[in-house]
Amino acid sequence: KNGGQAGGDVWETRVVLATFGETREAANHVRFHRDFKLAPGEYRVDVTLEDLNGARQSKAQGKVRVPDFGPGALGLGDLQFGYCGPDSSFVLLPSRKFEANLEAMCVRGSVYDRRGDSTSRAYRVQSKVVSETGEDLARADTVLTLGPGGDFFLHPNVRDLFLGAYTFEVEIKDGERRW
């Protein structure tokens, strides 16, 4: 709120390709992930990417809201969409545009339980896929046993969906607590 820096990092990564032509191919992607521990509140995020060889820069800016879970609260982290492999691998698809291989589409998420103990708990997870017109197209109800801050994977049944935009909704419950 006061314009001061609440977190940040600087890192250098060397990316090498065999030919200059490969640098122009749309299929080549480089992805980085950084976590920051931030107090609840609204934040502006500034990202700068600099090509040290070509002295070129690219900048992006966005907003992030860190919720105030409070003690004993239950929370659900951001959902990440991608593909799950038979070897339990996960490949993130930041565009969230799935064109093929819908059987392997999956969603990764995290449960944050602020009760302060380290015991595993069972959580009821309900999910659904909703069409642009608001129609429920696929529903799932499952129970996951996770530790605090435990990651989970969901495999929504989307293989029969046609071209279009869909919403994926997830609700997690533990007794009367829900998110």
C-alpha positions in Angstrom: 0.0 0.0 0.0 2.8 2.4 0.8 4.8 1.6 -2.4 7.6 -0.2 -0.6 9.0 -3.5 -1.7 7.6 -6.4 0.2 9.6 -9.2 -1.4 11.7 -9.9 -4.4 14.5 -11.8 -6.0 17.0 -11.5 -8.8 18.4 -14.5 -10.5 20.4 -15.3 -13.7 19.7 -18.4 -15.8 21.6 -19.3 -18.9 19.5 -20.7 -21.8 21.4 -22.1 -24.7 20.0 -23.3 -28.0 21.8 -25.0 -30.9 20.8 -22.5 -33.6 19.5 -18.9 -33.8 16.4 -20.2 -35.6 15.5 -22.2 -32.5 15.2 -18.9 -30.5 12.4 -17.9 -32.9 10.3 -21.1 -32.6 7.0 -20.6 -30.8 7.2 -24.2 -29.4 10.3 -23.4 -27.3 9.3 -22.2 -23.9 11.2 -21.2 -20.8 9.3 -21.1 -17.5 10.5 -19.9 -14.0 8.7 -20.1 -10.7 9.5 -18.3 -7.5 7.6 -18.3 -4.1 7.5 -15.3 -1.8 6.2 -15.3 1.8 4.0 -12.2 2.0 1.6 -10.9 4.7 -2.1 -10.8 3.7 -3.0 -7.8 1.5 -3.0 -6.5 -2.1 0.3 -6.4 -4.0 1.5 -5.1 -7.4 3.9 -7.5 -9.0 6.6 -6.2 -11.4 8.6 -8.7 -13.5 11.5 -7.7 -15.7 13.3 -10.1 -18.0 16.6 -9.0 -19.4 18.6 -10.6 -22.2 22.1 -10.0 -21.0 23.6 -10.7 -24.5 21.3 -8.5 -26.5 20.7 -5.9 -23.8 16.9 -6.1 -24.4 14.3 -6.0 -21.7 10.7 -7.1 -21.3 8.5 -6.1 -18.5 5.1 -7.3 -17.1 3.0 -6.1 -14.2 0.1 -7.7 -12.4 -1.8 -7.7 -9.1 -1.9 -10.4 -6.5 -4.2 -10.7 -3.5 -2.9 -12.7 -0.5 -5.9 -13.7 1.6 -6.0 -13.3 5.4 -6.7 -16.9 6.4 -6.6 -16.3 10.1 -5.8 -18.9 12.7 -7.5 -22.2 12.2 -8.7 -21.2 8.7 -8.9 -23.5 5.7 -7.6 -22.2 2.4 -7.2 -23.4 -1.2 -4.2 -22.3 -3.2 -4.3 -21.2 -6.8 -5.1 -24.0 -9.2 -2.6 -24.9 -11.9 -3.8 -26.5 -15.1 -1.7 -29.0 -17.1 -1.1 -32.6 -18.1 -0.5 -35.5 -15.7 1.7 -38.3 -17.1 1.5 -42.0 -16.2 4.7 -41.6 -14.2 3.0 -39.0 -11.9 4.7 -36.1 -13.6 2.9 -32.8 -14.1 3.5 -30.5 -17.0 2.1 -27.0 -16.5 0.1 -25.4 -19.3 0.0 -21.6 -18.4 -2.2 -20.7 -21.3 -5.0 -23.1 -20.0 -5.9 -23.8 -23.6 -6.2 -27.6 -24.2 -6.4 -28.7 -27.8 -5.7 -32.4 -27.5 -4.9 -35.2 -25.1 -7.8 -34.3 -22.9 -7.6 -37.6 -21.1 -4.3 -36.4 -19.5 -5.6 -33.0 -18.5 -5.3 -32.5 -14.7 -5.4 -29.7 -12.1 -2.9 -29.3 -9.3 -3.8 -27.4 -6.1 -2.8 -27.0 -2.5 -4.8 -27.0 0.7 -3.7 -24.7 3.5 -4.9 -25.7 7.0 -3.9 -23.2 9.7 -4.7 -25.3 12.7 -1.0 -25.5 13.5 -0.6 -29.2 13.9 1.2 -31.5 11.5 -1.4 -34.3 11.3 -2.8 -35.5 8.0 -6.5 -34.8 7.6 -9.3 -36.0 5.2 -10.9 -33.2 3.1 -13.9 -33.5 0.9 -13.3 -32.0 -2.5 -16.1 -31.2 -4.8 -15.4 -30.0 -8.4 -17.3 -29.2 -11.5 -16.8 -28.1 -15.0 -19.3 -25.4 -16.1 -20.1 -24.2 -19.6 -20.3 -20.6 -20.8 -24.1 -20.8 -20.4 -23.8 -21.9 -16.7 -24.6 -25.6 -17.3 -22.8 -28.2 -15.1 -21.1 -30.6 -17.5 -19.0 -32.7 -15.2 -19.0 -33.2 -11.5 -16.8 -35.0 -9.1 -16.8 -35.6 -5.3 -13.8 -37.2 -3.7 -12.0 -37.4 -0.3 -8.3 -36.6 -0.1 -6.1 -37.2 2.8 -3.4 -34.5 3.0 -0.9 -33.1 5.4 -0.9 -29.3 6.1 -0.1 -27.5 2.9 -0.6 -30.7 1.0 -0.7 -30.7 -2.7 -3.4 -32.6 -4.7 -4.2 -33.5 -8.2 -7.7 -33.6 -9.8 -8.6 -35.3 -13.1 -11.8 -33.7 -14.4 -13.7 -35.7 -17.0 -13.3 -33.3 -20.0 -12.5 -35.7 -22.8 -16.0 -35.3 -24.4 -16.1 -31.4 -24.3 -16.2 -29.5 -27.5 -14.4 -26.3 -28.4 -15.3 -23.4 -26.1 -14.5 -21.7 -22.8 -15.2 -23.6 -19.6 -14.9 -22.8 -15.9 -13.5 -25.3 -13.4 -14.8 -24.8 -9.8 -13.4 -26.5 -6.7 -14.7 -26.4 -3.1 -12.9 -28.1 -0.3 -14.5 -29.0 3.0 -13.4 -30.2 6.4 -16.4 -30.5 8.7 -18.1 -27.0 8.8 -15.0 -25.3 7.4 -14.9 -24.8 3.6 -13.2 -22.8 0.9 
